[in-house]
Amino acid sequence: MGTHETYLITDSDGRMRKHRCEWDPAHIERPERLDVILSAIKSSGLLKECVELDPVMATDNDVMLVHSSQYLSRLKEITDKTQDEQEDFCSQYEDIYLNSHTLEAAYLSVGSSIQATETVLKGSSESRNAFALVRPPGHHAYDDQGCGFCIFNNVAICAKWARKKGLSRVLIVDWDVHAGQGTQYCIEDDPGIKLVSIHRYQSGKFWPNLPESAIQTKYKNTINVPLNDTGYGDAEYFAFMNFLVRPIIDAWKPELVLVSCGFDAALGDPEGEMEVSPAGYGHLTGLLSSLDIPLCLLLEGGYFLESIAQDAVHSLRALIERRPSPFPLAETSLKPSFLESLFSTIYFQRNEFQLLDEIYSVLELFKTINKELKDEYQGVRQLKLPHQTRGLYPPRVHSTEDHYRARLKKICEAYENHLFPKPILDIQLKSHGMIFKTSDEDDFQIAVSSRPVAVFIFFLCLPMLSFEFDVQINSNNWYCVKLEEYLQAYHFTDDSLVKNSDVGLKKLFEHFPSLQIIFS
């Protein structure tokens, strides 16, 4: 096999699609989710650029890397019971359903996820990645119970499996719109696994309504960016990846990155009410696939069928091409409320990661960071059993569906035109600073006298400039440049940030007004 393989595990024999809610056909986690994704991928022509793998069953030992034997026994006992008995069983858990095929589907979901993980870790290549299109999803499942459509916690099992095989550091990135509290609980005993999660929170008033989904939490290996409003889209999720995830990766150096790849922050999703576009997911995936770290995406949520089909295609293309999507983000204006949450996370994680501490040391020169977070959690956790099993997800009115279909269609039609040339911004690194070159302006240069300023520019300013320019560093795409190579180009005159080190930054912000949103 080549050194740049992308593996795709699909429900090729349909067994995972036999898992369905028999007593509520309108349930949003339904087999059609995989149907539309697989159909869109086939139509895209991307299958011929992947190595397809058939799904495989997990063993009990695989599942018990996370889950208790008592929980497995309860699931096995209910598998052959009547539908009424199964529904009664499910009412004792928080929002799950089962049928006679569920256990097999769940074992296939785990086994296929492990197979994807194992495959990207095989051999000497660091340029392998995979997408496991599996269901049921997993990131809400606890060690001893299913929760939130999830039976087994696929991503936590894969992380524990990789640790058992000898990996020292495994990073989980969770961009599903719901906080993956199950993953958080299942990995809390292992400092060799870290979870970085961005999720709708609304001060704890959005499900799962937990204080541990906030920024300040007792779970030391979980890093949360809680979103306290709806309507966030490409710009915010792109900033999450660049301002937070990439510095963590460079600082912590994981040997494997697993993604809980939910598409329910997508445009039109009834659960998330966010605005991430298909190209937005292509950018998120591509930023990770360009890093030459073994990477595996595991499907989680996503319930607007038209969106998830295109989201999966753009994510798969970014895996294959090892770069962010060539198509533009649908929205490039960052909302200040998002930056407040993100910068607070950076502040509270600064002692754990040197790069975040350096970023924060520059941020605090220009912006007041919320360090108190006194009323971060204002929700109420109400779990009443028996849990309601029917009618929780009524279909949306047709006019709403049509509205989002039309918006999505317009975005996708724009991709087909390929009319998105951006002017090149070529940045030359010099020992004393940076020279910015464009075709229609005189060269512009700034001094970079300290490492924290250089780090700040690398992780915050360059991604922001990529909204309007084709940013290149010494004629290489900005996202392909390694931090170590970038920093080696400088001869810093200040060992640490001093007050006059922000002169070059102020000059940069004045020349490129779009950067000023960082400090608005």
N, C-alpha and C positions, 0 to 999 in steps of 0.2 A: 504494500500500500504506500501511497505518496505521503509526503510530510505535511500536506496542507488539506487534510480530509475534513469534510463536514458530514456527520452521521445524522440520520433522521430515523427515529423509531416511531412507527405509526401503528395504528390499530388495524393491521393488514387483514386480519381474519374476522374482525367485527365483534370480538368477544367483550371488549371494553364498552362497546355501545349497547350491549344487552342490559347493562346496569341502567335502570330508569325508575322513576317514581310511578308505581302502578296506580296509586290512589289519587294522584294529582298530576294529570298530564300537562298542566300549564307550568309546572315547576321549571325555573329558569336554568337549572343545571341538568341539561338533557342531552341525549346522544347527538342531536343535530349540531351541537357545538363542534364535535369532531368531524361530522359530515361536511360542513361548510369549509372548515379549514383544509381538510384533505382535498376537497374539490378545487379550492382556489390554488393550492400548491401545485396540483397536477396541471391546471390551466396555465400557470405561470411559466412552465417549462423548467423549473428549478430542480425537479426530481432527478434529471439526468446529471446534475452537478453534485449530487449527494450520494453517499453510500447508505442505502436503505438497510435497516435491520428489523427483523421480525420481533414482535414482543415476546418476552419470556416470563415465566412464572418465578416469583420469589419463593424462597424457602421459609419455613417457620423461624429458622435461626436469623435470617435476614430481617424479618419483621420484628423479631424480639431484640434487635439492636436498640430499639426504641420502645416497643410496646410490651405490655405485660402478658404473660401466658394466660392469666385469668380473662383478660379482654379478648384474646384470640379464642378462648374456649367459648365465651358467650356468643361471639360471632358465628362460630361453627355450629353451635346448637340451634341458632335461629334460622340458618340458611334454608333448611327444608321444612320449616313451619308454614302455616297458612298465611295468606296475605294479611288477614286481620291480626294474627299474632305478630307478624313482622311490624305492622304499623304501631301496635301497642308497644313493642320493644323500642321502636324509634322514638316514641313519645317520652321515653325516659332519658333521652339525650337532647342536646341543643341543636336542633335543625339538621337532622340527617334523615336519609331514607335508605331502605334496603329492598332488594328482591332476591329471587333465588340465584341470580347471576352476580350479585354484588361482590361476594367474597372472591370469586374467581377474577373479576375485573380489578379488585383492589390488589390482589396478589400480582396480577399482570402489570398494574400501574407501578408498584414497587419494583418488581423484577426488571421491567423495562428501564426504569430510572437508574437502577444500579448498573444495568448493562451499558447505558449511555455513559455513566460516570467511569466505569471500568475501561471502556473503549477509548475515551479521551486521555486516559492516564497511561495507556499501553505504549511501549516503545520509548524512543528517545526524543520524539518530536514534541515540541511545546506548542505546535500550531494546529492542534486538533480541537474540534469543538463538536457539540451535538445538540440536538433539539429532541426532547422526548415528549411527543404529543400523547399524553396519557390522561385518563380519567378513571375513577374519581380523583379529584384534586386532593391536596394533602396538608397544607400548612396550618390549618386550624386544629388538626387532630392532636389530642393529648396522648400521653403514654398509656392511659387506661380507658380512654373513651374517644369516640368519634365526635366531631363538632363541625358545624358550618359546612355541610356537604362533604366533609372529608372523613375517610375511614382510617387510612394509615397515613402517617406523615412522611411522604416520599422524600422530601428534601432533607429532613433531619436524619432519616435512615441513610441516605447517600453520604451525608457528611460523616456520620458515625462509621459507616463502612470504610470510607476513605481514611479516616483516622486509624481504624483497625489495621488497615493495610500499610500503615507506616507514615502517612503524611503528618507533618507537624502543624500546618496551618491551613484551614479551610474557611473560605469566606462565602457567606450566603447573602445575596442581594435580593431583597423582596420588594418588587414594585407593584404587586397586587394592591388594589385600592383598600383592602381590609388589612388591618394589622394581623400578622401571623403569630398570634399568641401561642399556638400549639408548638411551633418551632422554637419560640422563645423559651418555653418551659422545657422542651425536650433536650436542648443543648446547654442549659444553664450549668450543668456539672462539668463541662469540658471547655477549658480556656483556650484550647486549640481550635475552636470553632467560634467565629464571630458572625453576627447577623446585623446587617444594615437594612433598615426598613423605612420606606416612605409610604404613608397611608393617610387616608381620610380619618380625622379624629374629632374635630369640632368640640374641643375641650372635653372629650370623653362622652359626648352625647351621640356619637355614631358607633354602631356595633363594631367590635364586641364590648364597648363601654367599659374599658379597663384602665385603671391608673397606670399600669405597667406599659401601656402603649404611648405614654408621654415621653418627654425628653429626659426628665429626671426619674430614674428607676433603679431598683436594687439589682437588676439583672446586668451584671458588669460586662458581659460579652454581647449585649444588644445595644445598638445605636439607632435611635428613632428620630425620624423627621415627621412629626405629626402635622397634618394639614387641617387648619381650623376654619377652612372655608371650602366651597366648591368652585368649579370653573377653572381650576389650574390646568395647564396644558403643557405643550412642548417646551416652552421656555423654562418653566419651573422644573420639570423633570430632567431636562438637559443640564440645568444648573446643579441639581442634586447630584448627578453623576460626576460633574467636573469639579465642583467646589468641595464635595465631601467624599464620594466613593473613590475617585482616582487618587486623592492624597492618602486615603487609608490604605489603598492597594500598594502605593509606592512606599509607604512607611512600614506596613506590616508584612508585605511580600508573601501573600498566600500562594500555595502550590496548586490550588484548585479553586475556581470560582463557580458556585452553583447559583442559579437564578430561579427564584420562585416567580415564574413568568405569568402573572395574571394580566389579562387584557381588560379588566373592569375599570381602569382609569381612562379608557378609550372614549373618544367622541361618541355620544349617544348611549353609553351604557346606563341602564336604569338604576343600577346600584351605586356606581361611583359618582355620577354627575360631574365628571371631569372632562377634559377636552384633548387628550393626547391623540395625535393623528397617527396613521400608519407609518409615515416617514419618521415621526417622533420615536416610535418603537424601534425603527431601523437605526436611528441615531443612538439610542440607549444601548442596543445590542452591539452595534459597531464599535462604540467606544470601548467595550469590553473585549470584543474579538480582535481588535487591533493590538492588544497588549501582549500577545504570545504567551498567555497563561492558559492551561487547560480549562475549558469553559463548557458548562452544560446548562441548558435551559430546560426547565420542567414546567409544563403547562399547569397553571392554577385556574383562576377564575376568568370571567369575561362572558358577557351575556347578551350583547347586541350583535347578532349573528353577522350582519353585514360588516361591522367593524372588525370583529375578531378574525374573519377570513383574511382581510387585507393586512391586519397587524401581523399575523403569522407569516405571511408572504414576505413582508418587508424585514421582519426579524430574521427569517431564514436567509434572505439575500445578504443581509449584513454579516451573518455567520460565514457564508461562502466567500464573500469578497473581503472579509477581514478589515472592514472600514465602516464608518458611519454612512448612513444612507446618502446617496448623491442628491436626493430631492430635498427641498428646503423645509424647514420647520414651518408649521402652520401659524405659529404665534411666536414672536421673539421679544415680547415686552414682559419683563418680569414684574410680578405684583409685589409691592412692598410687604404685604402681610406674609407672603411666603418667605421672603428674605429674613424677616424677623424670626421665624421658626428655624430656618436653616442656620442662621448665624448664632442663635442660642445653642443649637446642637453643637456647632463648632466650638463655642466657648466651653460647654460642659465636657467635651471630649478632648480638649487641648492637652491635658496632662497625660493622656494615653498615647497620643500620636504627635511626634515632634513637628511634622509638617502642618498639622492643624494649629499647633501652638504658634508657629511662624506666621501662618495666615492670619490668625487672630491678632497677633502683635501689630500687624499692619492695619487690620480692620479697625481696631480701637483708636487709631489716630484720626479716623475720619467719621466714625459712626458710633453712636451709643448702642451697646448691645444689652438686651434684656437678660440680666443675670439673676433675677429674683424668681420669676415664674411662680408667684405665690398661689395663683388660682388656676394652675395648669389643668387640673382635673375638676370638672364641674358636672360630670355625668353621674348616673345612677345605674348600677349593675343589677338588673332584675332578671333572674332566671327562675321561672315557675314551671314546675313539673306536675303533671304531664305537659310536655311542650306541644304546642299546636302543630299539627302535621299537614293541614290542608289550607289552601287559600291564602298563603302568606305572600305570594307573588302574582297578583292579578295582572293580566296582560295590559299593556299601555294602550291608550286610545290610538286609533289609526293615524290621526293627524300628527301626533307627536312622533310616531315611527316614521311617517313620511317626511317630516321636517328634518330628522337626522339622516335619513337616507339621501335626501337631496343635498345636504351639506357634505356628506361623505362622497357622494358622486362627483360633486364639483371639485373637491380636493384631488380625488383620484384621476379625474380627467386632466387636471393641470399637470399631474406627473407625466402623463402620456405625451405632453407637448414638448417636454425637455427644454423649455425656454428659460433656464435659470442661471445664466452666466453671472458670476460675481467677479468684481475686479480683484486682481491679485494683490495681496498685501504681503510682500516679501520682507522678512525680518532677518537682518544680519546681526549675528551676535559678535560683539567685540569684548575685549577684556574690561573695558570701561563702561559698557552699556549696550544699547540696542539701536540699530538704525532701521527705520521703517521706510520701505520703498513702495510707491505706487506708480502707475503709468501716467497719471495726470497731475501729480503733485511733486514738488521738490522733496528731496529726502528729508526725513524728520528723525531726530535722534534724542535719546534721553540717557542720562547717567543711571546706572544701577550699582549702588555702592555697598549694598548689604544682601546677604543671602535671603532673609525674610522677604525683602522687596522682590527679589527674583522669583521666589516661590509663589508669592502672591500673583505676580504677573502671569506666571506659567499656568496656574490652576484657575484663576478667576478672569483675568483680562483677556487672554488669548481666546478662550472659548466664547466670551462675549463678542469679541471682534469678528469671530467666525460667522456671526449672524449676518453681517453685511459684506464680509470679504472672504475670498479664498486665501486663508492664512497659511503662509509657509514660513518655516524657519530654516534659513540656509538652504532654501529651495526644496525642503521636504515638508510634507503635510504636517501641520502642527501636532496632530494627535499621534503621529508615528514617532515623534522625537522623544527619546528617553530622558527622564529627569536628570539622571547622572550626566549625560552628555551635555545637556543644556546648562547645567550648573558649572561644569568644567570649563566652559568658555569664558567665564568671568574671573576677574581678579578683584575680589572684594576688598575695599578699604576699611570697612567696618565689620568687626567680628559679630556684632549684633546690631539690631535696629536702633538708631539714634534719631533724634528729632529732625535733623536736617536730611535724613534719608528719604523723606517723602517729597522732596523737590522734584525728582524725576517723575514720580507718580502724578503729582499735580499737573505737570506739563503734559503727561499722557492723557489725563482726563480732559484737559482743556482742548487738546487736539482731536480727541475722539469723544464727543459728547455722549454717545450711546453708553459709555462706561459709567456715566454718572448715576445711572439707575441703581448701581450697587450700593450707593450711599444715600439714596433718596429717603 
